[in-house]
Amino acid sequence: MDNGLFKIKKSGKHKYIFLSLFLLMIFLLIPCFDSDEKLAFSLESGYYEEPIYLEIQGADRYSIYYTLDGTEPTQNSIPYDGEFYLEDASLHSNVYSERTDTSTGFYQELVEEYSAEFPGYIVPAGPVDKCNIVRAAAFDRSGNCVDSITGSYFIGFDQKILYQNMWMVSLITDPKNLFDYETGIYVTGKVFDEYAQLLPDENTPNRGTWWWWDANYRIRGKESERPAHVEIFNPERQRVLSDDCGIRIQGRGSRGKNPKSLSVYARREYSGSEEFSEDIFGIGGNSHKFVIFSGADDSAYKIKDYLAHTLEAELNFSTMQFRPAMLFLDGEYWGMYYITESYNADFISDHYDVPQEEVIFVKEEVLEEGMEKEIELFQEMRTFISENDMSVEENYEKAKSLIDMDSYIDYYAAQIFIGRYGDWPVKNEAAWRTRNVLSDNEYGDGRWRWMLFDVNSGSLATSQLEVDTLSNVMWGDSVFGSLFKSPAFRERFVERMVYIAEEVYADEKVDQFVDAYLEEMIEPICSNNVRFIAIELRDEGIANIEDTRTFLKQRRDFIYQMMGQYVGAEYVQAAVERMKNASTPFGK
């Protein structure tokens, strides 16, 4: 065989010698990526008072390209040929915040024709604050990406008081993942255009509620997940997380509104791990998932979930930690949120030290973690308690073997105290247990325990101050109604309700929380509202927050009056006196 350069005999050992040499030469000509050559920026992501020059270092044998708009670098992106200049990006024109397809609430004519009141969404009148986002990638001669890196640079933020003492989140993803007509998960998109054709038909599902209209952002599950990079900075402006991740829109009705919540996932396909690289909640374990929470139905004032999870954290049910944060989405200011934990097997394992594979978790009567048939364990528990007379001691003892009664009572007493209604109970309710009894763990006894979530709609308002929530729950939840027939349950319930009223929601604790909230959060809240509806709602926000304070400080007397109707006023008063005279925490 004659190829003009090599002459290889058709037989004999020379053929193999020359072929080996030929392949070796090709191998040597193709560089192999060295981990020591990984890409790096000359300056770490973070805050800089003055404009900077940034270099992309490493991978010297490769071609490097970068972008400044969130798009994933390709060989058609900006070729790197030396340091480049970054200034306060807030001076640049808005891009993504100019979009009017992020909610059906922008479609005023359709909303007013078919649905409820127009929400007044509007794009910002002027430039929003921005951070610089830099994405770089190295490519070999064959066009393969061998390494990539992402960074966020907040330049000139030292004098921006709005962001002081706040956590900061920079979430970076190729804009098409969010805003593409067909595949974007943050827009109305193709799905809504198809749904809109059905609106003239009065039988169209959800026709009267614009935030429930079908749209791209209503796609759920893994098919709606998009790759991203997340960076988080604490109030001391230290970067505490920088990981590749997956993101999805989170929530139900709130998906249709602005701003939207986002679920953030650690996965091997993105970062090589099922857990984030840092413990951002200080729980002694790294999370698999967290949520960038908008406040949902309380998105204008954002106090309800934060208050309940903070003040009820000492009780015998699960609560989540909240980190007040500002979100920058692909470099543009996207409002005020909370970084929160998320309930799943990972959360339960981290907080209760039980193996993840032992966790059975049910949310709104749907199995979230566990084997398919294990939903029957939850259903059987509810059926037994609902259909048997709990005034019979033997039945009540059986119920106590199925559920952690302290967890159940604390959860229900606390939610009744704050006046939850409408979408609770049963809805917005969650519980977990271990599959088997674990002898070395107090939480591994196979009993159901409760978890707090979604307090942002019906609760904590003076309009509900004198509503008999206890009666509503007895009639609305067959399990609670049956348990309340047990004298032992009623006694414990009254004790814990008094503790919650006198201690958990003591006037001084409520004042301390609300005063701090007004001082620290009113400016971020007003800025958030301006971002999405061009109005601060400052007076309305203060009034709403003060209304929450008034409710909590006046609710106590009505709660005692309400309970007196069912167990006797003297019985309740005696419990209050015992509480006030107790030398140790009452009812613990």
N, C-alpha and C positions, 0 to 999 in steps of 0.2 A: 504493500500500500504506500503510495507516494502522495503526501499532503503538501509538498513544496517546502516543508520545513523539517519534518521528521520522516525518516524512512524506517518503517517497521516491517519486519519480516512476517509472513503469514504463518510461520510455524517456528517452534523453538523458543528457548528461554529469552531471546533478545526482544521478542514481541512484548513480553511482560515487563522487562526492565524499562524499555523506552516508554511504555504506557504509564508505568508508575511514576517515572520522572515527569511526564507530561501533566499528570493529575496533580502531582506535588507542586509544580510550578503554578498551576491555576489556583490551588489552595493558598499559596503564599501571596498571590496577587490580590486576593480578596481579604480585606482586614477583618479580624474578629473583634467583637466589642469587648473591651476590658472594663471591668467594674470600677477600676481606679480612674477611668476616664468619664465617669458619669457627669452629666450636665449639672451645672450649678450657676446660680446668679452671684455676682460679685457683692451684692448687698442682700441681706435677708429680707423677706417680706415683713412689712411693718410700717411704722410712722416716721416721716421725715419732715422736718420743719421747712427746709428749702428744697428747690428742684435738685434732682440727682442725675448722674450719668451711670447707666447700668451696663455691665458687661455680662456676656454669657460665656462661661468658662467650661473647659473639659471637652471631650469628644473631638480633639483636634484633627483627627484623621477623617472626619465626617463632614458632610454638608449640614449646616444648621440654618433653620428657618424659624421665624417667630411671628406672632400676631399680637395685637393690642386691643382687640375687640371681642375676645372670648372664643373666636372660631378656632377649631382644631388646626394646628399648623400642618401644612402640606408643602410639597416642593413648589407650589405656586404662591406661597406666602412670602413675607419679606425675608430676603436672604440676609443672614447676619454677616456683617463685615467690620464690626467694631462697636464700641460703646455707643449707646444712644441716650437721648435726653428725655427725662420724664419731669413734668411739672404738675401742678395741681390740676387734675383732670376735670374738676368742677367747671373750669372755664370752657370746656368743650361742649358742643351741642348735644342735647338729649337725643337718644336713639330709641332704646327699648321702652322707656317711659312715655314715649309719644304714641304708643300703640293704643288703638281703640277697639281691639278685638280680644282683650283679655277677660271680658265678662259680657254676658248678654245685657247687663245693666247699662251698657253704653248705648244700647239701641232704643233710644227714647220713644220713637214712634211705635215700635212694636210693643214695648212695655206698657205704654199708655193705652194702646188698643186692646191688648189681651190680658194684661196682668195687673199687678198692684202698683203702688206709687213708685215713680221713677226715683232711683237712688241718688241721682245727681253726680255720677262719676264724670270726671273731667281730667284731661291730661294737664300736667303742670304748666303754668303760665310762663315760667322762666327756667333757666338751667337748674337741675337738681345737683346736689353734691355727688361727687364721683371719686372713685379710687382708680388707679392705674392697674390693669390686669395684664400680665405678660405670660404668654404661653410659648414655649420653645420646644423644638424637636430636632433630633439628629437623624440623618438618613444615610444609609450606605449607598454604594454605587448602583445597587439593584433597586433602589427606591424604597427599601424597607426602613421603617422607623425603628431605631435601635434604643432610643431613650427619649424621654420627654420630661418637662418640668413646668411648674406653674407658680406664679407669685402675685401678691397683691401689695400695692404701695399707696399708702394714704399720705399724700404730700400736702402740707399746709393746713393740717387739721388741728394744730396746737391751739389756735385761736377760736376754733369752732366749739363753743361751750356746749352745744347740743349733745355732743358725743362723749363728754366727760362722764366718768363713772359708769359707762355702759359697756357691756360686752359688744363686740363687733363680729359680724359674720360676712365673709366674702364667699359667695357661691358662684362658681364659674363653670359654665357648660357651653358647648357650641350653641349659638342662638337658635339654630334650627330645631334643637331638642325641645325648646320652649315654644317657639313662635312659628314654626313651619305650618302651612295650611293643612297638610295631611297628617303630619307626624308630631307636631308640636303639642305638648301637654298643658300649656298655660293659656291656650287660646280657644275661642269658640270653634273656629276652623271648619273643616268639611262636615264634621258630624252635625254641627248646628245648622249649616246651610240645608242639609237634608231634612232635619227636624223642622226648620222654619216653614217648609212647604206644607206641613201638617197643621200649623197654627189656626188657619181658618176653620178647621173642624173642631167643634166644641167638645168633642169626645177625646181630643188629643190629651194624653197623660201630662199632668203638671202644667197645663195651659195657663192657669191663673197665677202661677208663681214663677216669675222670670228667673229666679236663682236656681230653680230646678230644671230649667230647660236643658235638653240634651246638647252636649258640646264635647269637643275633644277632651277638655279637662275632666269630663265625667268617666273617662276610660279608667278602669281600676286594675289592680293586680300587676303581675310581673311585666305584662305587655306594655304597661304605661311607664315603666322605669327607664330612666335615661342616665347615661354616664355623666359624671361631674367631678369637680374638685372643690373641696370645702376647706376654708381657713378660718380659724376662730381666734380672736384676741380677747384677753380678759380686760377688766377695767384698768389694770396697771399697764395696759398696752403691750403685754407680752403675748407672743404667739403660742397658743396652747394646743393647736391641732392644725395639721396640714396633710390631708389625705385625699386620695382618689376615692370616689364613692358612687352610689346610685341615688337618684332622687325620684320621688313621685309626688303628685298632688295629694294632700291629706284632707280628710273630712267628708262630710255628706252634703248638706245643704250649702255649707260655706264654700264649697268648691266653685259655686257660681258667682260668688261675690269677690270684691277686692278689698283688702289684699287676701291672698290665699295662703294656707299653711302648706308646708312641705315636709315630707318624711325623707330622712337621710339614712342610707344603709351602707354598712361596711360589707364588702363581699370579696371573695378571693379573685373573682374575675376582674376587679378593678384595682385592688391594692395588695392582693396576695393573702388577705386575712379576712375572717368573718367578724373581726372586732376592730374598732378604731384604735389607733396607735397610742392614744392618751386617755386617761381617766378624767374627762372634763367635768364630771359631777362629784368627784371626790368620794366615791362609794367603795373604793378598793377593788374595782374591776372595770375593765374597759367594755363599753357598750357595743352592741351590734347595730343599734338603731337609735336615733333621736329625732325630735320633731322641731322644726322652726315654726312656732305656733303664732298665728295671727290674732288670736282672741276669738275667732269664729263669730258667733252672734253678738259678742261683746267687743268687736274689733275697734269700735270708736273710742272706748274708755279702758278696756283691757284689765279690769280689776278683779272680776269675779273668780275666775279659776285660780289666779295668782293668790288671792286672799285665802280662799278655801284650802288650797293645798298647803299653804304656809302655816296657817293657824291650826289646822286639823292634823298636822303631821305627827303629833304626839299620840294620836288615838290608835286603836287596834285594827287599822286597815291600811291598805297601801295608798300612799300619796306620791306625787312626782315632784322633783325639784324643778324650779323655774329660774332661768337666768335672763333678766331683761336685756334685750340686744337690739342693735340696729342691723338691718340686712342690706347688703349691697349685692344686687343680682347682676351678674355680668358687668360689674363695675359701677352700676348706677344705684343711687339711694332708693330703696324699695320699702321703706317704712320701719316702724318699730314692731318687734316680735318678742317672743320668749323662746329661748333654747330649753326644751323640756325633755325629760326622760320619756320612754315609751314602754307600755306594758307588753311583755312577751316572755318567753321562757328564759331569755337572757336576763331580763330585769329581775325576775323571781329568783333565779339562781344567785345573782349578785347580792340581792337584799336579804335572802332567807337561807342562803347556803345549802340549797338543795340541788341535786344534779339536774341539769336541763332536761335530760331524757325522762325524768320522773314527773315533769310538770304537765298538768291538765289545766287548761285555761279557757274559760267560757266568757264571751262578751256578747251582751244582748241576746242570750240564749243560742248563740252560734259558737261552735267549737273553733277556737283560734290556735290552740296548741294541744297535741295529743293524738291518739288514734281514733279513727272515724267513729267507731261505736261508743267511744267514751262520753259522748254527749248524753248518752243514756244514763250515766251516773248522775249528771246534773238534773236531768228530767225526773229520775226516780226519787231524788232527794226532794224536789219540789212537790211531787205527787204524794209522797208519804206525809209530809208535813201538812199539805193542804187538805188531805182527805181523812186525816185522823184527828181525834179530839185531843188537843194539846193540854187541856185541863187535867187529863189523866197523867199522873206523874210518870208512869212507865213509858208512855208515848213521848213525853217531853225529854226524858232521858235518852231515848232513841234518837230524837232530833239533835240532841247535843253531841251524839256520836257521829252525826253526819255533817254538822257545821260547827265552826268555832263560834260559839254563841257570843263571846265578848266582841269578836270582830263584827258579827252581824248587828248586834245591838248598838255598838259605837257608830257604825256606818249609818244605820237608819236614824238613830237619834240625832246625829249631826246634820243629816240632810233634811230632816223634819224641822230642826231648829232654823236652818237658813231658808226655809220656805220653798223648797224645790217643788215644781209642779209642771204639768204639761207633758214634758218628754221624760218623766221619771215618776214612779219606779218601773222596773222590768226593762224599759228602754234606758239606755245610758247607764247600764249596770253591768258589773263584771265581777267574777270570782275565780279563784284558783284552788287547787289541791294537789297533793302528791298522789301518784298512781298507787304506790304501795306504802305501807307503814315503815318508816325509817327510824329505827330504835335510837339512833344517836343524834336526832335532830328534833327540837320541840315543834318545828313547823312541818315535820314529815309524818304527821299522824293521819293523813288521808282525809282530813276534814276541809270543807270549803271555807275560804277566807275572802273578804271583800276588798274591792279596789275602787278608788274614787276617780272619776273623770267626767268631763263635759258638764261643768257647772255654769256655763256662760249664757244660758238662755233664761229659763224660768227659775229665778231665785234672787235673794238678796236685794229686795226692793220694797219700799214702804207700801206699795200697792198690794203686797201680799202680807202685810204686817199682821192682820187679824184673820187670816185665812186658816181654817182648821186643817192643817196639813196632815195631822195625825189621822183624822177621820178619812181624808182622801186616800191615805196609804192603806188603812185597814180595809177599805172597800176596793181599792184598786190593785192590791197585791194579795192574793190568796194565802201566800206563805206567811206574810206578816200578820194578816188578819187572824190566821189560825194560831200562831204563836202568842198573840196578845191575850188569848184566852187562858194561858198558863199563869197562875199566880207568881211563880218563880221568875218567869220572863218579865212580867209587869214590874215586879219589885226591882229587878236589875235595870230595866229600861228607865224607870224613874230616877234611880240613883245616877245613871250615866248621863241622862238628860240634864239633871241638876249640875253635875260636874261640868258638862259642856257649857251650860249657861253661865255658871259662876266663875269658871276657870279658863276654859279654852277661849270663850268669847267674853272674857272679863272686860269691863269698860276701858281699863288702862291699856290692855293689849290691843283692843280695837283702835283706840286713839293713837297709840304708838304706830300701828301699821298704817292707818289712814293718813296721819300727819306726815310720815316719811314718804308715803306714796305721792301725796300732793307736792311735796318739796322736790322729789327726785324725778317724778314721772310726768308731771303735767306738760313740760316742754316737749319731751319726746312724743307724747300723745298728740299734742297740737300739731307738731310737725308731720306726724303720720296722717292726720286728717287733711292737712293742706295738700299733702302728696296725692291723695286720691279723690278728694272732693272740693279742694281749693278753699276750704273753710276750716278755721282752727277748732271751732266748737269749744272754745276755752270755758266760757260761762256754763255751757251745757255740761261739759266734762266735770267741772268743779261741783255743779249741782248734783250730777249723777253719783259722784264719789261721796259727797256729803249725805246723799239719800241712803247709800249703803251703810254709812256710819249710823245714821238715825235708826235704820231698820234693826241693826244688830244691838243697839243700846236699848231699844224699846221692845224688842221681841221677847226678852226674858219674861216680863210680866205676863204677856199674853200666853206664852208657853205654859207657865204655871197654871194659869186659869184654864187653859185648854186641857191639860192633863187632869186637872181636878174634876172635870166633867166625867172622866172615865175611871178614875181610881179614888176620887174623893179629895177635896181641897185640904183636909187635915192631914191626909197621908202625904201629899206633896209638900206641905209646909214642914212636916216633921223631917222629911228628907233634906229640905233646905237647911233646917237648923242643924242637922247632923253634919251636913257639908261644912257649914261655917264653923262648927266646933271641932272638926276633925283635925288631929295633929299630923296626919299623913294624908297624901292625896286621896280624896274620897272616891270610893268605888273602884279603885285600881285592883 
